């Protein structure tokens, strides 16, 4: 009977974890600790207790038996944050606060301490109970979009390119109005009606489905004239000096 072969090792370059600044360095150590610690997994077992790390080319590299998919799944589904406890803080709930008298110190103007600790801290009382809050917002928010048709045509790239650029701009406007209106937490906006075009007043903003259907033909019309260059796919490579 032979032992099963060990899973292959995978090396992941974490280029967002750099030796400097210090926050990037600590972030790299945190990733390594989370993967190798059973306390940071909802399963109670470390994702990879034998994970290792090293620095190369100004970036942290993680060596683990988890492939990219397994590593992503750990952080999305199995990761358990470490509890944060600061017993030395005044409102931690680990001890009582010192009572203060109503009399004030004439020198500092602060209430004089009595030396008796019998007042509950916040954690012993309400703790982290969520309280209701009031939200103040404008009764109406108006979004304005300006598409400079004269500027697009001034590029002198021809009608096919102009039509493509206009369609892409209109597509982005539609996209923003459909799924781009979550401006911040607890701030989800919805259009109150159909977009209104003021100039030219005879124009109607096409539906998203019509714009998406028209784009392939517009792209093909520009591509057949060679206006995208030798290759329609432009690959940009960044090389750090």
N, C-alpha and C positions, 0 to 999 in steps of 0.2 A: 504494500500500500504506500503510495507516494503522496506527499503533501501537494495541495493545489497551488499552482503558480501564483505569486503575488501580483496584484493588479499593477499595471504599468504606472510609472510616475509621469506627472504632467507639470510643466513649468509655465506659469502664468506671469507675464510681465505686467505689473501694476504701475503704469507710467504716471498715474496720479499720486503715487506715493514716492516722494523724493527725499533725499537726505536733508535738504534745506527747502523751506523753513522748518522749524522744529515741529510744527503741526503736521507736516507731511511725513516726517520720521515717526512720530507717535502714531499716526494713522496706520502706517505699515505694521508696527508692532501690534496694534489693536486687531488688525485683520488676522495676523498669525495666531494671536491668543484666542480669538473667537473660534477659529477652526479647530484648534487643538484642545479646547477646554470642554469637558462634558457639561459644565454648569451653564454654558451658553447655547445649549441645544435642547429643544423641547422634548427630544427623545431620551435625554439623560445620558446619551453616549456622544463622545466627541466625534465631529464629522471626520477628522483625520488626526488622531493623536500623535502621529509621527510626521506631521507636516513640518517643513523646514523653509527657511527663507534666506536670501542673500541679495547683496546689492551689486548691480551691474549697469553700467552706462547711465549713471545718475537716476536709477529707478530700482524699486524693490521688486524682486522676483520670488514668487511663491512656488515652492516645489511640493506637490501633494499628489495623492492618489485620486483626487477628485478631478474629473475633467471639467470643461467649461460649463456644461449643462448641470452637472451635479453641484458645482460651486455656486452657480446662480440659484439653483433650487434651495440650497442651504440658507442663503441670505433672505430669500423670499418666503420660505415656508417653515424652516426649522430653527431659525435664529432666535435665541432668547436673550434679551438685553440683561446686562448685569444690574442688580439692584444698587441704587445709590443711597448710601446712608451717611449722614454727617452728624454724629451724636454730639459734637461740640457746638453746633449751632444753637442759638437761643430758642428757636421754635422747633427743635427736633422732636420733642416729646420724651426725651430720655431723662429729663430732670425737671424740677419745678423752678420757675423763675423767682427771683428775689422780690419780695413785696416792697413797694415804695410808699412812703408816707405822703400825706397831702402837703406837708411843709416843704418849702423850696430852699435850696442852698442860696444864700444871698450873694455869694461870689459867682456861682455858675448859672443860677436861675433854674437848675434842674431839681427834680424831686429827690429828697433824701432817702437813701436806701435804709431799710430796717434791719437787714441781716437775716431775715426770716424767709426761707424759700417755701412757699405754700401756694403759689399761683401757677395754675396749669398753663403749659405752653400751647401753641396752636395745634400741634400734632396730638396732644392729649385731649384737646377739645374738639374743634371741628375737623382738624386734619385737612385733607384735600377734597372736601366735599364741593362738588361743582355747584356754583350759584348761578341763577338766571342773570342775564345781562341784557341791557338795552342796546339796540343797534340803531344808529342814526344814519339815514341815507337820503339822498336827493329823491324827490318824488318822480323825477324823470331824468334820464341821461340820454343825450342825443349824440350819435356817432356820425362823423362826417368823413367821407372818402372823396379824394380828389384825384382824378386820372387825367393827366396832361396829354391829350391827344396830339396837340401841336408839337410838343417836345418829342413824342415818339416818332412822328412823321419827319421831324427835322433831322433825325439820325440818317435819313437817306438810304435806308436798307431795303426799300421796296415794300409793296403792299402786303406780300406774304408774311414778311417778318413783322410788320406793323400789326397785322391781324392776329398773329400768334402772341405778341406781347400784350395786346389789349385783352385777348381771351384769358391769358394767364393772370392778369391783374384782376379781371372780373371774377375769376375762379377764387383768388385769394380773398376777395371781399366776401364772397358767398361762404367760404370756409370759416372766416372769422365770425360771421353772424350765426353760423350753425353750431360750431363746437369750439369757438375760441373766446367765449365770454366768461370764463371763470378767471376773473382778474386776481383774486386772492382768496384765502380761506374764508368761508362763509359769505362769499360774494359771487353768486351765480346769477348772471343776467340772461334774459331772454328777450328777443325782439318782440315789440308790441304790435307789429304789423309788417306789411311788405315794405321793402326799401323804396324810397321816393327819389326819383331822378329829377333834378331841377334844371340841368343843362346837358344836352338838349332835352327839352321837356317832352319830346315825343318818344324818347328812348325808354325801354323797359329792361331792367336787369334780368338776363336770362336765368332760368333755374339751374341749379347745380348739375343736374343730370344732363342737360343740354350742353353745358360747357365741357363736361367730362367727355361726352360723346364727340364733340367737335375737335378736341385737342389732337387726337392721333392724326387726323387728316391735315390739320394745320402744321403739325410737326413734320409730316411727310412732305408737304409742299415746300417747306423751307429746306429740308434735307436733300431733296432731289436736285436742288439748285446748287448744292455744295456749300451752302452758307454756314454750315456747322463746322466746316473744315474737313480734313481728310478722314477723321474718325468722329462720329457723332457723340461718342462717349469720351469725355475729357477727364483724364486721371491726373490728379494733383498730388505730388509727393513732397512731403516736408522733410528736409534734412537739417538737423541741428548742427550749427557751426561750432 
